[in-house]
Amino acid sequence: MPPRARRFVASVGVLAFLIFWVWGAVSLSTRLPDNFLVQLLFYAVAGMGWGVPLFPLLKWAEKG
C-alpha cells in the first residue's frame, strides 16, 4: 500500500477511534461519584490515555 493511502487510512482510523473514545469518556463520566479527586483522576487518564492505543496505527502509517 502506498504511503499516501496508508496515511489516509490511519487518519480515518484516528478520527473513528477519537469519536469512540470521547463517547466512552462522556458516558463513563456520568457514572462517577461527585468527588473532585475522582473526577480529576478520570479526566486526566481519559485526556492522556487516548494516544497510547494509537501508537501502533501511527507507526504503521509512517512505515517506509
C-alpha positions as a LaTeX table, in Angstrom:
\begin{tabular}{lrrr}
\hline
Residue & $x$ (\AA) & $y$ (\AA) & $z$ (\AA) \\
\hline
Met1 & 0.00 & 0.00 & 0.00 \\
Pro2 & 1.47 & 3.38 & $-0.92$ \\
Pro3 & 2.41 & 5.72 & 1.92 \\
Arg4 & $-0.25$ & 8.26 & 0.98 \\
Ala5 & $-3.02$ & 5.67 & 1.17 \\
Arg6 & $-1.67$ & 4.35 & 4.47 \\
Arg7 & $-1.77$ & 7.84 & 5.97 \\
Phe8 & $-5.34$ & 8.33 & 4.75 \\
Val9 & $-6.45$ & 5.04 & 6.28 \\
Ala10 & $-4.68$ & 5.95 & 9.53 \\
Ser11 & $-6.35$ & 9.38 & 9.56 \\
Val12 & $-9.79$ & 7.83 & 9.20 \\
Gly13 & $-8.89$ & 5.31 & 11.90 \\
Val14 & $-7.75$ & 8.03 & 14.28 \\
Leu15 & $-10.95$ & 10.01 & 13.75 \\
Ala16 & $-13.11$ & 6.95 & 14.31 \\
Phe17 & $-11.18$ & 5.99 & 17.43 \\
Leu18 & $-11.38$ & 9.51 & 18.88 \\
Ile19 & $-15.14$ & 9.64 & 18.33 \\
Phe20 & $-15.46$ & 6.34 & 20.19 \\
Trp21 & $-13.06$ & 7.46 & 22.93 \\
Val22 & $-14.88$ & 10.73 & 23.59 \\
Trp23 & $-18.25$ & 8.98 & 23.57 \\
Gly24 & $-16.95$ & 6.43 & 26.07 \\
Ala25 & $-15.40$ & 9.06 & 28.33 \\
Val26 & $-18.58$ & 11.11 & 28.39 \\
Ser27 & $-20.69$ & 8.02 & 29.05 \\
Leu28 & $-18.46$ & 6.89 & 31.90 \\
Ser29 & $-18.19$ & 10.35 & 33.42 \\
Thr30 & $-21.91$ & 10.35 & 34.23 \\
Arg31 & $-21.34$ & 7.31 & 36.46 \\
Leu32 & $-18.56$ & 8.89 & 38.52 \\
Pro33 & $-19.16$ & 9.87 & 42.12 \\
Asp34 & $-19.41$ & 13.56 & 42.91 \\
Asn35 & $-15.84$ & 13.74 & 44.19 \\
Phe36 & $-13.37$ & 16.26 & 42.81 \\
Leu37 & $-10.32$ & 13.99 & 43.07 \\
Val38 & $-12.04$ & 11.06 & 41.38 \\
Gln39 & $-13.18$ & 13.27 & 38.52 \\
Leu40 & $-9.75$ & 14.87 & 38.23 \\
Leu41 & $-8.08$ & 11.46 & 38.01 \\
Phe42 & $-10.63$ & 10.18 & 35.50 \\
Tyr43 & $-10.30$ & 13.17 & 33.17 \\
Ala44 & $-6.50$ & 13.11 & 33.45 \\
Val45 & $-6.41$ & 9.45 & 32.42 \\
Ala46 & $-9.04$ & 9.92 & 29.71 \\
Gly47 & $-7.30$ & 13.02 & 28.39 \\
Met48 & $-3.86$ & 11.48 & 28.15 \\
Gly49 & $-4.78$ & 7.86 & 27.59 \\
Trp50 & $-6.17$ & 8.21 & 24.09 \\
Gly51 & $-2.73$ & 8.38 & 22.48 \\
Val52 & $-1.38$ & 5.07 & 23.75 \\
Pro53 & $-3.73$ & 2.81 & 21.73 \\
Leu54 & $-2.97$ & 4.82 & 18.60 \\
Phe55 & 0.80 & 4.27 & 18.63 \\
Pro56 & 0.68 & 1.05 & 16.54 \\
Leu57 & $-1.60$ & 2.67 & 13.95 \\
Leu58 & 0.63 & 5.72 & 13.63 \\
Lys59 & 3.75 & 3.55 & 13.39 \\
Trp60 & 2.11 & 1.55 & 10.62 \\
Ala61 & 1.13 & 4.74 & 8.77 \\
Glu62 & 4.69 & 6.02 & 8.80 \\
Lys63 & 6.33 & 2.70 & 7.92 \\
Gly64 & 8.50 & 3.01 & 4.87 \\
\hline
\end{tabular}
